[in-house]
């Protein structure tokens, strides 16, 4: 995290979403990949969570303040085809 901005490399995010890393920036710009950033409170203070949505997938990364990924959760969402 830099200056309050969280960054995930496309080389890391692409495989988690099941797509080529090179496709990540375009899919984010077009709104096909969306994201949510949450900061921890109370017992989770100092942590943050990044959630990415693409197609029928949700990827949730829980991270320490220094950016170390503490857990990765992949969950199907919506109607499965």
N, C-alpha and C positions, 0 to 999 in steps of 0.2 A: 504494500500500500504506500503510495506516494502522494503527499499533499491531500489526503482525504480521498484519493482516487484509487480504486482497486483495479488491477490489471491482471488478466489471465492470458498467457501466450496461446495463440491459435494452435501451436504444435501440441499443447497440452489439452486444450478444450475440444478440438476436432475429434480425436478418438473417443473421448467421453460421450460425445453426441452422435457418434457413428458416421461422421462425415470427414472428408479430406480437410486438413488444416487450411489449405489455400482457399477453401470455400467459406470459411468462418467470417472474414470481414464483410464480404458481400452480403451474406445472409443476415448479419447484424444490421447493416445499413438498410436493407430492405424490410426489416422487421420480422423476418422468418425466425430469427433467434432473438428472444427477449431475455431480460435479466432483472433481477431484484437484488438489492444490497441492503443488508440489515446489520446493525451494530448491536452487540450484546449489552444487556443490562443486568444489574444485580449479580448473581453468581456467574454470569457469562460476560461480565465487563472485561474488556480487553480482547474479546474475540469478535469476529464478524462472520457473516454468512453470505455467500454468493449463490444465487439460484439462477440457473439458466433453463429456459424452456425452448424446445425445438421439436416440431412434429408432435409425436406422442411421448416425448421424453422430458423428464425433469432431472437435472443434475444439481445437487446441492453440495457445495464445498463449505465446510466449517473450518475457519482459519484462526491461528493465533495472531496477535497484534503485529508480529514480524512477517506475516504472510505465509508461514508454514501451514500447510494443509493438515488439519487434524483428523478430518474424516471426509469421505466422499460417499454420497448416497445417490444411487440411480433408481428412479421410480417411473414406471409407465403412468401416463396420465391420459385422460380422455378415452375415446372409443378406440379400441385396439383393432387393427385390421390384419 
